[in-house]
Amino acid sequence: MTLKLQMLGTGSAFAKNYYNNNALIQDENFTLLIDCGVTAPLALHQLDKTFNDVNALLITHIHADHVGGMEELAFMMKMKFNRKLPLYIAEALVEPIWEHTLKGGLYQQGHISSLQDVFDVYPLKPGVKTDISPGISVELIPTQHIPGKDSYSLYLNDRIFYSADMVFDPQLLNELVNERDCEVILHECQLQGPGEVHTTLDELLSLPENIQERTYLMHYSDDVEAFIGKTGIMEFVEQQRVYEL
């Protein structure tokens, strides 16, 4: 089944022009929000959408540019739209996202005392494919980002790799393309500096051509225009543009 991708933002954590790297994935009748960063509410508003237009949320890891909009989402769904949004999240992140990210703002004595009070929580096991809708399946792939913090990239519909923030892992990319028939790679891209916790453009340019030809770059900094034409056969993903995958 063809999926539609629309990036709410394509920026790195500190980008100001391109918003947080969050995405809408749509099949015919279902919209999945991948990550909900600080800028997600504004980005949806600029598309004339609200959180009520989303059918489920999937979280890759716990950094503000990926989860910073969840407090507003939870309050809006509970107070205005009177429903719980399904939340798909790695089982290892269920407790940390409540205790270390959301509890301080969402907790209300007698009303909200747990993640389950504001979301229908679906814990995911890495390496196990889960059907989220009739047209969308996901497998969590653990990938390295910040030492000591869990982070998970996504394999959608057994053919689309959507990276979380991650250090360069050419072995994984080779395996996905050459052994698992990956057709599209949506990969974060740090344009300058050493790749200590992110994958750099120079590292991605070192990949074989058969991997680069299916790779699209996201999670980039505000100086991206200076790198147009310097990405080989790879292309930058554009904010708000609708892609068919």
C-alpha positions as a Markdown table, in Angstrom:
| # | Residue | x | y | z |
|---|---|---|---|---|
| 1 | Met | 0.0 | 0.0 | 0.0 |
| 2 | Thr | 1.2 | 3.5 | -0.9 |
| 3 | Leu | 1.7 | 5.7 | 2.2 |
| 4 | Lys | 1.7 | 9.5 | 2.3 |
| 5 | Leu | 4.4 | 11.4 | 4.2 |
| 6 | Gln | 4.1 | 15.0 | 5.3 |
| 7 | Met | 6.8 | 16.4 | 7.5 |
| 8 | Leu | 5.6 | 18.9 | 10.1 |
| 9 | Gly | 9.2 | 19.9 | 10.5 |
| 10 | Thr | 12.5 | 18.8 | 9.1 |
| 11 | Gly | 14.9 | 20.7 | 11.4 |
| 12 | Ser | 17.5 | 19.7 | 13.9 |
| 13 | Ala | 16.9 | 20.2 | 17.6 |
| 14 | Phe | 18.2 | 23.8 | 17.4 |
| 15 | Ala | 16.8 | 24.8 | 14.0 |
| 16 | Lys | 14.4 | 27.7 | 14.0 |
| 17 | Asn | 13.3 | 27.9 | 10.4 |
| 18 | Tyr | 12.3 | 24.3 | 9.8 |
| 19 | Tyr | 10.7 | 23.2 | 13.1 |
| 20 | Asn | 11.2 | 19.9 | 14.9 |
| 21 | Asn | 11.6 | 16.8 | 12.8 |
| 22 | Asn | 8.1 | 15.3 | 13.2 |
| 23 | Ala | 6.1 | 13.6 | 10.6 |
| 24 | Leu | 2.6 | 12.6 | 9.6 |
| 25 | Ile | 2.3 | 9.2 | 7.9 |
| 26 | Gln | -1.1 | 8.4 | 6.3 |
| 27 | Asp | -2.7 | 5.4 | 4.8 |
| 28 | Glu | -6.2 | 5.8 | 3.3 |
| 29 | Asn | -8.1 | 6.5 | 6.5 |
| 30 | Phe | -5.5 | 6.7 | 9.2 |
| 31 | Thr | -3.0 | 9.4 | 10.3 |
| 32 | Leu | 0.0 | 8.5 | 12.4 |
| 33 | Leu | 2.0 | 11.3 | 14.1 |
| 34 | Ile | 5.7 | 10.3 | 14.4 |
| 35 | Asp | 7.1 | 12.3 | 17.4 |
| 36 | Cys | 5.5 | 15.4 | 18.9 |
| 37 | Gly | 8.1 | 18.0 | 19.5 |
| 38 | Val | 7.8 | 21.6 | 20.9 |
| 39 | Thr | 6.8 | 23.0 | 17.5 |
| 40 | Ala | 4.3 | 20.3 | 16.6 |
| 41 | Pro | 1.2 | 22.2 | 17.7 |
| 42 | Leu | 2.1 | 25.3 | 15.6 |
| 43 | Ala | 3.1 | 23.1 | 12.7 |
| 44 | Leu | -0.3 | 21.4 | 12.7 |
| 45 | His | -2.0 | 24.7 | 13.0 |
| 46 | Gln | -0.2 | 26.0 | 9.9 |
| 47 | Leu | -1.6 | 23.0 | 8.0 |
| 48 | Asp | -5.1 | 23.9 | 9.3 |
| 49 | Lys | -5.1 | 20.7 | 11.4 |
| 50 | Thr | -5.4 | 19.9 | 15.1 |
| 51 | Phe | -4.4 | 17.0 | 17.2 |
| 52 | Asn | -7.9 | 15.7 | 16.7 |
| 53 | Asp | -7.0 | 15.0 | 13.1 |
| 54 | Val | -4.4 | 12.5 | 14.3 |
| 55 | Asn | -5.3 | 8.8 | 14.9 |
| 56 | Ala | -2.3 | 7.7 | 16.9 |
| 57 | Leu | 1.1 | 8.9 | 18.1 |
| 58 | Leu | 4.4 | 7.0 | 17.8 |
| 59 | Ile | 7.5 | 8.2 | 19.8 |
| 60 | Thr | 11.1 | 7.4 | 18.9 |
| 61 | His | 12.9 | 8.8 | 21.9 |
| 62 | Ile | 12.7 | 11.3 | 24.7 |
| 63 | His | 14.2 | 14.6 | 23.6 |
| 64 | Ala | 12.2 | 17.8 | 23.6 |
| 65 | Asp | 12.2 | 18.2 | 19.8 |
| 66 | His | 10.5 | 14.8 | 19.7 |
| 67 | Val | 8.2 | 14.9 | 22.8 |
| 68 | Gly | 8.0 | 18.5 | 23.9 |
| 69 | Gly | 4.5 | 19.0 | 22.4 |
| 70 | Met | 3.0 | 16.0 | 24.2 |
| 71 | Glu | 1.8 | 18.0 | 27.2 |
| 72 | Glu | -0.3 | 20.2 | 25.0 |
| 73 | Leu | -1.5 | 17.2 | 23.0 |
| 74 | Ala | -2.6 | 15.4 | 26.1 |
| 75 | Phe | -4.5 | 18.3 | 27.6 |
| 76 | Met | -6.2 | 19.1 | 24.3 |
| 77 | Met | -7.3 | 15.6 | 23.7 |
| 78 | Lys | -8.6 | 15.3 | 27.3 |
| 79 | Met | -10.1 | 18.7 | 27.8 |
| 80 | Lys | -11.3 | 19.7 | 24.4 |
| 81 | Phe | -11.8 | 16.5 | 22.3 |
| 82 | Asn | -12.6 | 14.2 | 25.2 |
| 83 | Arg | -10.7 | 11.2 | 23.9 |
| 84 | Lys | -7.4 | 9.4 | 24.5 |
| 85 | Leu | -5.0 | 9.1 | 21.6 |
| 86 | Pro | -3.3 | 5.8 | 21.2 |
| 87 | Leu | 0.4 | 6.1 | 22.1 |
| 88 | Tyr | 2.8 | 3.6 | 20.6 |
| 89 | Ile | 6.1 | 3.7 | 22.4 |
| 90 | Ala | 9.0 | 1.3 | 23.3 |
| 91 | Glu | 8.2 | -0.6 | 26.5 |
| 92 | Ala | 11.5 | 0.7 | 27.9 |
| 93 | Leu | 10.3 | 4.3 | 27.5 |
| 94 | Val | 6.9 | 4.1 | 29.1 |
| 95 | Glu | 8.0 | 4.8 | 32.6 |
| 96 | Pro | 10.7 | 7.4 | 31.7 |
| 97 | Ile | 8.4 | 9.5 | 29.5 |
| 98 | Trp | 6.0 | 9.9 | 32.4 |
| 99 | Glu | 8.4 | 10.2 | 35.3 |
| 100 | His | 11.0 | 12.4 | 33.6 |
| 101 | Thr | 9.1 | 14.3 | 30.9 |
| 102 | Leu | 5.4 | 14.6 | 31.3 |
| 103 | Lys | 4.5 | 14.2 | 35.0 |
| 104 | Gly | 5.6 | 17.6 | 36.1 |
| 105 | Gly | 3.2 | 19.4 | 33.8 |
| 106 | Leu | 0.4 | 16.9 | 33.4 |
| 107 | Tyr | -0.1 | 15.6 | 37.0 |
| 108 | Gln | -3.4 | 16.8 | 38.5 |
| 109 | Gln | -4.4 | 15.2 | 41.8 |
| 110 | Gly | -7.5 | 13.1 | 41.4 |
| 111 | His | -7.6 | 13.5 | 37.6 |
| 112 | Ile | -4.2 | 12.7 | 36.0 |
| 113 | Ser | -1.8 | 10.5 | 37.8 |
| 114 | Ser | -0.3 | 8.3 | 35.1 |
| 115 | Leu | 0.4 | 8.1 | 31.4 |
| 116 | Gln | -2.6 | 5.8 | 31.0 |
| 117 | Asp | -4.9 | 8.6 | 32.2 |
| 118 | Val | -4.2 | 10.6 | 29.1 |
| 119 | Phe | -3.2 | 8.1 | 26.5 |
| 120 | Asp | -4.1 | 4.6 | 25.4 |
| 121 | Val | -0.6 | 3.2 | 25.8 |
| 122 | Tyr | 0.7 | 0.4 | 23.5 |
| 123 | Pro | 4.2 | -0.7 | 24.6 |
| 124 | Leu | 6.2 | -2.0 | 21.7 |
| 125 | Lys | 9.0 | -4.6 | 21.8 |
| 126 | Pro | 12.0 | -3.9 | 19.5 |
| 127 | Gly | 12.2 | -6.3 | 16.6 |
| 128 | Val | 8.6 | -7.2 | 16.6 |
| 129 | Lys | 6.3 | -5.9 | 13.8 |
| 130 | Thr | 3.1 | -4.3 | 15.0 |
| 131 | Asp | 0.1 | -3.3 | 12.9 |
| 132 | Ile | -1.0 | 0.2 | 13.8 |
| 133 | Ser | -3.7 | 0.4 | 11.1 |
| 134 | Pro | -4.7 | -1.7 | 8.2 |
| 135 | Gly | -2.1 | 0.1 | 6.1 |
| 136 | Ile | 0.6 | 0.9 | 8.5 |
| 137 | Ser | 2.9 | -1.5 | 10.4 |
| 138 | Val | 6.0 | -0.6 | 12.4 |
| 139 | Glu | 9.1 | -2.4 | 13.8 |
| 140 | Leu | 11.2 | -0.7 | 16.3 |
| 141 | Ile | 15.0 | -0.9 | 15.6 |
| 142 | Pro | 17.2 | 0.1 | 18.5 |
| 143 | Thr | 19.8 | 2.7 | 17.3 |
| 144 | Gln | 22.5 | 4.5 | 19.2 |
| 145 | His | 22.1 | 8.2 | 19.9 |
| 146 | Ile | 23.0 | 9.5 | 23.4 |
| 147 | Pro | 24.9 | 7.0 | 25.6 |
| 148 | Gly | 22.7 | 5.5 | 28.3 |
| 149 | Lys | 19.4 | 6.7 | 26.7 |
| 150 | Asp | 17.1 | 4.4 | 24.7 |
| 151 | Ser | 16.3 | 5.5 | 21.1 |
| 152 | Tyr | 14.5 | 3.6 | 18.4 |
| 153 | Ser | 14.4 | 4.0 | 14.6 |
| 154 | Leu | 11.4 | 2.7 | 12.6 |
| 155 | Tyr | 10.9 | 0.1 | 9.9 |
| 156 | Leu | 7.6 | 0.9 | 8.3 |
| 157 | Asn | 5.6 | -1.6 | 6.2 |
| 158 | Asp | 8.8 | -3.8 | 5.8 |
| 159 | Arg | 10.1 | -1.3 | 3.3 |
| 160 | Ile | 10.6 | 2.2 | 4.7 |
| 161 | Phe | 13.4 | 3.0 | 7.2 |
| 162 | Tyr | 12.7 | 6.2 | 9.3 |
| 163 | Ser | 15.7 | 7.1 | 11.4 |
| 164 | Ala | 15.5 | 8.5 | 14.9 |
| 165 | Asp | 18.4 | 10.6 | 15.9 |
| 166 | Met | 21.3 | 8.2 | 15.6 |
| 167 | Val | 25.0 | 7.8 | 15.1 |
| 168 | Phe | 26.2 | 6.5 | 11.8 |
| 169 | Asp | 25.4 | 2.7 | 11.4 |
| 170 | Pro | 26.4 | 1.6 | 7.9 |
| 171 | Gln | 26.0 | -2.1 | 8.8 |
| 172 | Leu | 22.4 | -1.5 | 9.6 |
| 173 | Leu | 21.7 | 0.4 | 6.4 |
| 174 | Asn | 23.4 | -2.3 | 4.3 |
| 175 | Glu | 21.4 | -5.0 | 6.0 |
| 176 | Leu | 18.1 | -3.1 | 5.5 |
| 177 | Val | 18.8 | -2.5 | 1.8 |
| 178 | Asn | 20.6 | -5.7 | 0.8 |
| 179 | Glu | 18.9 | -8.3 | 3.0 |
| 180 | Arg | 15.5 | -6.8 | 4.0 |
| 181 | Asp | 14.5 | -5.1 | 0.7 |
| 182 | Cys | 14.3 | -1.5 | 2.1 |
| 183 | Glu | 13.0 | 0.8 | -0.6 |
| 184 | Val | 13.2 | 4.2 | 1.1 |
| 185 | Ile | 15.5 | 5.6 | 3.8 |
| 186 | Leu | 14.5 | 8.8 | 5.6 |
| 187 | His | 17.6 | 9.6 | 7.5 |
| 188 | Glu | 18.6 | 12.3 | 9.9 |
| 189 | Cys | 21.6 | 14.4 | 8.7 |
| 190 | Gln | 24.0 | 16.6 | 10.6 |
| 191 | Leu | 25.5 | 19.0 | 8.0 |
| 192 | Gln | 28.6 | 20.1 | 9.8 |
| 193 | Gly | 30.9 | 19.0 | 12.7 |
| 194 | Pro | 31.8 | 15.6 | 14.0 |
| 195 | Gly | 29.1 | 12.9 | 14.3 |
| 196 | Glu | 29.2 | 12.4 | 18.1 |
| 197 | Val | 25.5 | 11.7 | 18.6 |
| 198 | His | 24.2 | 12.2 | 15.0 |
| 199 | Thr | 24.9 | 11.0 | 11.5 |
| 200 | Thr | 26.8 | 13.5 | 9.4 |
| 201 | Leu | 26.4 | 14.3 | 5.7 |
| 202 | Asp | 30.0 | 13.2 | 5.0 |
| 203 | Glu | 29.2 | 9.8 | 6.6 |
| 204 | Leu | 26.1 | 9.4 | 4.5 |
| 205 | Leu | 28.1 | 10.3 | 1.4 |
| 206 | Ser | 30.4 | 7.4 | 2.1 |
| 207 | Leu | 27.6 | 4.9 | 1.6 |
| 208 | Pro | 27.4 | 2.7 | -1.6 |
| 209 | Glu | 25.4 | 4.2 | -4.4 |
| 210 | Asn | 22.6 | 1.6 | -4.1 |
| 211 | Ile | 21.9 | 3.0 | -0.6 |
| 212 | Gln | 22.3 | 6.6 | -1.3 |
| 213 | Glu | 19.9 | 6.5 | -4.3 |
| 214 | Arg | 17.0 | 5.7 | -1.9 |
| 215 | Thr | 18.1 | 8.0 | 0.9 |
| 216 | Tyr | 16.3 | 11.3 | 1.8 |
| 217 | Leu | 17.8 | 13.7 | 4.3 |
| 218 | Met | 15.9 | 15.3 | 7.3 |
| 219 | His | 16.7 | 16.7 | 10.7 |
| 220 | Tyr | 19.0 | 19.3 | 9.3 |
| 221 | Ser | 20.2 | 22.7 | 10.5 |
| 222 | Asp | 19.0 | 26.1 | 9.3 |
| 223 | Asp | 22.1 | 26.5 | 7.0 |
| 224 | Val | 20.7 | 23.8 | 4.7 |
| 225 | Glu | 20.5 | 26.0 | 1.7 |
| 226 | Ala | 24.4 | 26.2 | 1.6 |
| 227 | Phe | 24.4 | 22.4 | 1.1 |
| 228 | Ile | 22.0 | 22.2 | -1.8 |
| 229 | Gly | 23.9 | 20.4 | -4.6 |
| 230 | Lys | 26.4 | 19.0 | -2.2 |
| 231 | Thr | 24.5 | 15.8 | -1.2 |
| 232 | Gly | 25.4 | 13.6 | -4.1 |
| 233 | Ile | 22.3 | 11.7 | -5.3 |
| 234 | Met | 20.6 | 12.1 | -2.0 |
| 235 | Glu | 17.8 | 14.8 | -1.6 |
| 236 | Phe | 16.6 | 16.9 | 1.3 |
| 237 | Val | 13.0 | 16.2 | 2.5 |
| 238 | Glu | 11.0 | 19.4 | 2.4 |
| 239 | Gln | 8.8 | 20.6 | 5.3 |
| 240 | Gln | 5.0 | 20.4 | 4.6 |
| 241 | Arg | 5.4 | 18.8 | 1.2 |
| 242 | Val | 3.4 | 15.6 | 0.7 |
| 243 | Tyr | 5.3 | 12.6 | -0.6 |
| 244 | Glu | 4.0 | 9.2 | -1.7 |
| 245 | Leu | 6.1 | 6.4 | -0.4 |
